[in-house]
Amino acid sequence: MGIPLMYSILGPINTIPYMILVFFHGFVHFTYTTVIIEIYRNRNSNIVEIIIKTILGLLKNIVLFGMIIGITLNYSQIDMPLYLEEKIQIFVTLALPLILVSLGIALGNFKIRENIKLAFFLTFLKNFLHPIIAFFISHFLLNLDNLLVIIVTIAAALPSGSQSYYFAYRYNSLKGLVSSNVVLSTATSFFTISFLLLFFDIT
């Protein structure tokens, strides 16, 4: 949701800082989250086994793996064969819609009301408190450029989505709660992000 939203409201050039933020956020948070989970899951093993299983856990993280491959290809400036580029372009076009469809199908298996209280609390933290904190830090504490303040605040206001969904399903933990939170957070974001667009006078 974040990438197409930023493209539509800021344009391709102004979206570049957001893309850098997404990569940095994903690379850093996916890495340490995976390390923490793998160490905790294998806490009864010896140190060598913990290290090996943690490395394997990182390698199995398809999102992190994709980011590393993507940035490596980008900086290596390897020219992709035209016939291969045409084939990959099909997947580029379909990737985002397929992710959203798969997420929607998976969410359909859970009843929101079973986790409604915690889901509402998490939605409040993500959709309301998080962007408020991001705005005050970026604007008043760091005194960032107006464009960066907008990007940071709207990025913070985006709903809970692929990352929490990924970890919940990969490690089979709190899938019902995470699914409920994703649904509520996404529905709430239509209002909170609309408010932010008006607040920043983005039309």
C-alpha positions as CSV (number, residue, x, y, z in Angstrom):
1,M,0.0,0.0,0.0
2,G,2.8,2.4,0.9
3,I,4.7,2.5,-2.5
4,P,1.7,3.1,-4.8
5,L,0.3,5.6,-2.3
6,M,3.5,7.6,-2.2
7,Y,3.9,7.5,-6.0
8,S,0.4,8.8,-6.4
9,I,0.6,11.7,-4.0
10,L,4.3,12.7,-4.3
11,G,5.4,11.5,-7.8
12,P,8.3,9.3,-8.7
13,I,11.1,11.7,-7.9
14,N,9.9,12.7,-4.5
15,T,9.2,9.1,-3.6
16,I,12.9,8.2,-3.7
17,P,13.5,9.1,-0.1
18,Y,10.5,6.8,0.9
19,M,12.0,3.9,-1.1
20,I,15.3,4.4,0.7
21,L,13.4,4.4,4.0
22,V,11.6,1.2,3.0
23,F,14.8,-0.6,2.1
24,F,16.6,0.6,5.3
25,H,13.6,-0.2,7.5
26,G,13.2,-3.7,5.9
27,F,16.8,-4.6,5.9
28,V,17.5,-3.5,9.5
29,H,14.2,-4.6,11.2
30,F,13.9,-7.9,9.3
31,T,17.4,-8.8,10.2
32,Y,17.4,-8.1,13.9
33,T,13.9,-9.5,14.3
34,T,14.9,-12.8,12.7
35,V,18.0,-13.0,14.8
36,I,16.1,-12.4,18.0
37,I,13.4,-15.0,17.1
38,E,15.9,-17.6,16.0
39,I,18.1,-17.2,19.1
40,Y,15.1,-17.5,21.3
41,R,13.7,-20.6,19.5
42,N,17.1,-22.3,19.8
43,R,18.0,-21.0,23.3
44,N,18.5,-24.6,24.6
45,S,21.1,-25.4,21.9
46,N,24.8,-24.7,22.0
47,I,26.3,-21.5,20.7
48,V,27.4,-23.1,17.4
49,E,24.0,-24.5,16.6
50,I,22.4,-21.2,17.5
51,I,24.7,-19.3,15.1
52,I,24.1,-21.8,12.3
53,K,20.3,-21.9,12.7
54,T,20.2,-18.1,12.9
55,I,22.2,-17.8,9.7
56,L,19.8,-20.3,8.0
57,G,16.8,-18.4,9.4
58,L,18.2,-15.2,7.7
59,L,18.8,-17.0,4.4
60,K,15.2,-18.4,4.5
61,N,13.8,-14.9,4.9
62,I,12.6,-14.4,1.4
63,V,11.9,-10.7,1.8
64,L,15.4,-9.9,3.2
65,F,16.9,-12.2,0.5
66,G,15.0,-10.3,-2.2
67,M,16.2,-7.0,-0.9
68,I,19.9,-8.1,-0.8
69,I,19.6,-9.5,-4.4
70,G,17.9,-6.4,-5.6
71,I,20.4,-3.9,-4.2
72,T,23.3,-6.1,-5.4
73,L,22.0,-6.1,-8.9
74,N,21.3,-2.4,-8.8
75,Y,24.8,-1.4,-7.7
76,S,26.5,-4.0,-9.9
77,Q,24.9,-2.3,-13.0
78,I,24.6,-5.7,-14.7
79,D,22.7,-5.3,-18.0
80,M,19.8,-7.8,-17.9
81,P,19.2,-9.7,-21.2
82,L,16.2,-8.1,-23.0
83,Y,14.3,-11.4,-23.3
84,L,14.7,-12.0,-19.5
85,E,13.7,-8.4,-18.7
86,E,10.5,-8.8,-20.6
87,K,9.6,-12.0,-18.8
88,I,10.4,-10.5,-15.3
89,Q,8.3,-7.3,-16.1
90,I,5.2,-9.5,-16.1
91,F,5.9,-10.5,-12.5
92,V,6.8,-6.9,-11.6
93,T,3.3,-5.8,-12.8
94,L,1.5,-8.6,-11.0
95,A,3.6,-8.7,-7.7
96,L,1.7,-6.1,-5.7
97,P,-1.9,-7.2,-6.7
98,L,-1.0,-10.9,-6.0
99,I,0.4,-10.0,-2.6
100,L,-2.8,-8.1,-1.7
101,V,-5.0,-10.9,-3.0
102,S,-3.1,-13.6,-1.0
103,L,-3.2,-11.4,2.1
104,G,-7.0,-11.0,1.7
105,I,-7.6,-14.7,1.2
106,A,-5.5,-15.5,4.3
107,L,-7.3,-12.9,6.4
108,G,-10.6,-14.4,5.4
109,N,-9.9,-17.5,7.6
110,F,-9.9,-15.5,10.8
111,K,-12.7,-13.9,12.9
112,I,-11.8,-10.4,13.9
113,R,-14.0,-10.3,17.0
114,E,-12.0,-13.1,18.6
115,N,-9.0,-10.7,19.0
116,I,-10.9,-7.4,18.9
117,K,-9.6,-5.7,22.1
118,L,-5.9,-6.3,21.4
119,A,-6.4,-5.6,17.7
120,F,-8.0,-2.2,18.5
121,F,-5.1,-1.4,20.9
122,L,-2.4,-2.3,18.3
123,T,-4.4,-0.3,15.7
124,F,-4.4,2.7,18.0
125,L,-0.6,2.4,18.5
126,K,0.1,2.0,14.7
127,N,-2.4,4.4,13.1
128,F,-2.6,7.2,15.7
129,L,0.3,7.2,18.2
130,H,3.1,6.2,15.7
131,P,2.5,9.0,13.2
132,I,2.1,11.6,16.0
133,I,5.5,10.6,17.4
134,A,7.1,10.4,14.0
135,F,5.8,13.9,13.1
136,F,7.0,15.5,16.3
137,I,10.5,13.9,16.1
138,S,11.0,14.7,12.4
139,H,9.6,18.2,12.5
140,F,10.5,19.6,15.9
141,L,13.4,17.5,17.1
142,L,15.3,16.7,13.9
143,N,14.0,19.8,12.0
144,L,13.8,17.8,8.7
145,D,12.9,19.2,5.3
146,N,9.1,19.5,4.8
147,L,9.1,16.7,2.2
148,L,10.9,14.3,4.6
149,V,8.5,15.2,7.4
150,I,5.6,14.3,5.1
151,I,7.2,11.0,4.1
152,V,8.1,10.0,7.6
153,T,4.7,10.9,9.0
154,I,2.7,9.2,6.3
155,A,5.0,6.1,6.4
156,A,4.4,5.9,10.1
157,A,0.6,6.1,9.5
158,L,0.5,3.2,7.0
159,P,-1.4,0.2,8.3
160,S,0.1,-2.9,9.8
161,G,0.8,-5.2,6.8
162,S,3.2,-7.4,5.1
163,Q,6.0,-7.5,7.7
164,S,3.9,-8.5,10.8
165,Y,1.9,-10.8,8.5
166,Y,5.1,-12.4,7.3
167,F,6.5,-13.2,10.7
168,A,3.2,-14.3,12.2
169,Y,2.8,-16.9,9.4
170,R,6.4,-17.9,9.1
171,Y,6.7,-18.7,12.8
172,N,3.1,-19.7,13.3
173,S,2.5,-17.2,16.1
174,L,-0.5,-15.0,16.9
175,K,-1.8,-15.3,13.4
176,G,-5.4,-14.5,14.5
177,L,-4.3,-11.4,16.3
178,V,-2.1,-10.1,13.5
179,S,-4.7,-10.8,10.9
180,S,-7.3,-8.9,12.9
181,N,-4.9,-6.0,13.4
182,V,-4.1,-5.9,9.7
183,V,-7.8,-5.7,8.8
184,L,-8.6,-3.0,11.4
185,S,-5.5,-1.0,10.8
186,T,-6.1,-1.0,7.0
187,A,-9.7,0.2,7.4
188,T,-8.6,2.9,9.9
189,S,-5.8,4.1,7.7
190,F,-8.3,5.3,5.0
191,F,-9.4,8.0,7.5
192,T,-6.0,8.7,9.2
193,I,-4.1,9.0,6.0
194,S,-6.8,11.2,4.4
195,F,-6.6,13.5,7.5
196,L,-2.8,13.7,7.0
197,L,-3.2,14.5,3.3
198,L,-5.5,17.4,4.3
199,F,-3.1,18.4,7.2
200,F,-0.1,18.6,4.8
201,D,-2.3,20.2,2.1
202,I,-1.6,17.5,-0.4
203,T,-4.2,17.4,-3.2
